[in-house]
Amino acid sequence: MTKIGFLSDTHGYLDPRVFEHFESCDEIWHGGDIGTIEIVDRLKEFKPLKAVHGNIDSYDIRLCCPTVLRFTCEKINVLLTHIGGYPNHFSLEAKALLKQEVPDLFACGHSHILKVQYDHHLRMLCVNPGAAGRYGFHTVQTLLRFSIDERNINDMEVIELAPPSLRKV
């Protein structure tokens, strides 16, 4: 079993609470719009990292984080990209990637909207962790944590990082 911590759209801000929430994870996935190479380095030092660059990311991030990652985790085929969309609303680039090969798990970022949705037509789970950073229209920073056990995706958890004024002391 592999436990995954998935975040996206940090936009140069890596909330320290990410490390607490992802402590039990085996690896971290980042769905792009990372913001700084320091975030890539900090995440890599913490856990194994699979990351793609986003549309705001600079050349140094693009050198180490591709546009698209296809890989297998346990026995699940994964497609990770930044701008992807969701069932019946995929981006043109995502549609082209999905025509090549439909994964079991389609993971993306960009929208700042947390979404976990099964595509019945393509038979794949689509996940977007929302935005973990502070830049954007979202009001709550969000993360996903889940496990992959052979061919099963289990224990999907939505983690909301409350703003400092709303945190319990």
C-alpha positions in Angstrom: 0.0 0.0 0.0 1.2 3.5 -0.9 -0.1 6.6 0.9 -0.2 9.7 -1.3 -0.3 13.4 -0.3 -1.5 15.5 -3.2 -1.4 19.2 -3.5 -1.4 21.9 -6.2 -1.3 25.6 -6.8 1.1 26.6 -4.0 2.0 29.7 -5.9 5.2 30.2 -3.9 3.7 29.6 -0.5 4.2 26.2 1.2 2.1 26.1 4.3 4.0 24.4 7.1 0.9 22.4 8.0 1.4 20.4 4.8 4.3 18.6 6.5 2.1 17.6 9.4 -0.7 16.3 7.2 1.7 14.5 4.9 3.9 13.0 7.6 2.3 9.5 7.2 2.5 9.6 3.4 5.0 7.6 1.3 5.1 10.2 -1.5 3.9 13.6 -2.5 2.4 14.6 -5.8 2.2 18.3 -6.9 -0.2 19.3 -9.6 1.7 22.4 -10.7 1.8 26.2 -10.2 4.5 25.5 -7.7 5.9 29.0 -7.6 9.5 28.6 -6.5 12.2 26.0 -6.9 12.6 26.1 -3.1 9.2 24.5 -2.7 10.3 21.6 -5.0 13.5 21.2 -2.9 11.7 21.3 0.4 9.1 18.7 -0.7 11.8 16.5 -2.2 13.8 16.6 1.1 10.7 15.6 3.0 9.3 12.7 0.8 9.7 11.4 -2.7 8.1 13.9 -5.0 6.3 13.6 -8.3 5.5 17.0 -9.7 4.5 18.8 -12.9 5.0 22.4 -13.7 2.1 24.8 -14.1 1.4 27.8 -16.3 3.0 30.3 -13.8 6.1 28.2 -13.2 9.6 29.5 -14.2 12.2 27.9 -16.3 14.1 26.4 -13.3 10.9 24.5 -12.2 10.1 23.5 -15.8 13.6 21.9 -16.1 12.9 19.5 -13.2 9.1 19.2 -13.4 7.6 18.1 -16.8 4.3 19.2 -18.3 2.9 15.7 -18.0 3.8 12.7 -15.9 2.5 9.2 -16.7 3.5 6.6 -14.1 2.2 3.5 -12.2 1.6 3.5 -8.5 1.0 0.0 -7.2 -1.1 -1.3 -10.1 -2.9 2.1 -10.9 -1.9 3.9 -14.0 -1.7 7.7 -13.3 -1.7 10.7 -15.5 -0.6 13.9 -13.7 -0.8 17.3 -15.4 -1.6 20.9 -14.4 -4.4 22.0 -16.7 -6.7 19.1 -17.0 -10.3 19.8 -16.2 -12.9 17.2 -15.2 -15.4 14.8 -16.8 -17.2 16.4 -19.8 -15.0 19.5 -19.3 -11.5 18.4 -20.1 -9.0 20.9 -21.6 -7.9 20.3 -25.2 -4.5 19.1 -24.1 -6.1 16.7 -21.6 -8.4 15.3 -24.3 -5.4 14.7 -26.5 -3.6 12.9 -23.7 -6.7 10.8 -22.9 -7.0 9.7 -26.5 -3.5 8.3 -26.3 -4.2 6.2 -23.2 -6.9 6.5 -20.5 -5.4 6.2 -17.0 -7.0 4.7 -13.9 -6.4 8.0 -12.1 -6.3 11.4 -13.7 -4.8 14.0 -11.4 -4.5 17.7 -12.1 -4.6 21.2 -10.5 -5.0 24.7 -12.0 -8.7 25.4 -11.2 -8.2 26.0 -7.4 -11.4 24.0 -7.0 -11.2 20.8 -5.1 -12.9 18.0 -7.0 -13.0 14.2 -6.8 -15.2 12.8 -9.6 -15.5 9.5 -11.3 -15.7 9.6 -15.1 -18.1 6.7 -16.0 -17.5 7.1 -19.7 -13.7 6.8 -19.5 -13.7 4.6 -16.4 -11.2 6.7 -14.4 -11.1 8.7 -11.2 -10.4 12.4 -11.7 -8.9 14.3 -8.7 -8.0 17.9 -8.2 -6.8 18.9 -4.7 -7.8 22.5 -5.0 -5.2 25.1 -4.0 -2.7 24.7 -1.2 -1.3 28.2 -1.5 -2.7 31.6 -0.5 -2.9 33.2 -4.0 -6.2 32.9 -5.9 -9.9 33.2 -5.5 -10.3 30.2 -3.2 -11.1 30.9 0.5 -9.8 27.7 2.0 -6.5 26.0 1.2 -7.0 22.3 0.5 -5.1 19.1 0.1 -5.9 15.5 -0.6 -4.6 12.4 1.1 -5.4 8.9 -0.1 -3.9 5.4 -0.4 -3.4 3.1 -3.3 -3.4 -0.6 -2.6 -2.8 -2.7 -5.7 -5.8 -1.7 -8.0 -7.7 0.1 -5.3 -7.8 3.8 -4.4 -8.9 4.1 -0.8 -9.2 6.4 2.2 -9.7 9.6 0.2 -9.4 12.5 2.7 -10.0 16.2 2.0 -7.8 18.3 4.2 -8.9 22.0 4.7 -6.2 24.3 6.1 -8.3 26.9 8.0 -7.1 30.5 7.8 -5.2 31.6 10.9 -8.2 33.6 12.2 -10.3 30.4 12.2 -7.9 28.0 13.7 -8.7 26.5 17.1 -6.1 27.4 19.7 
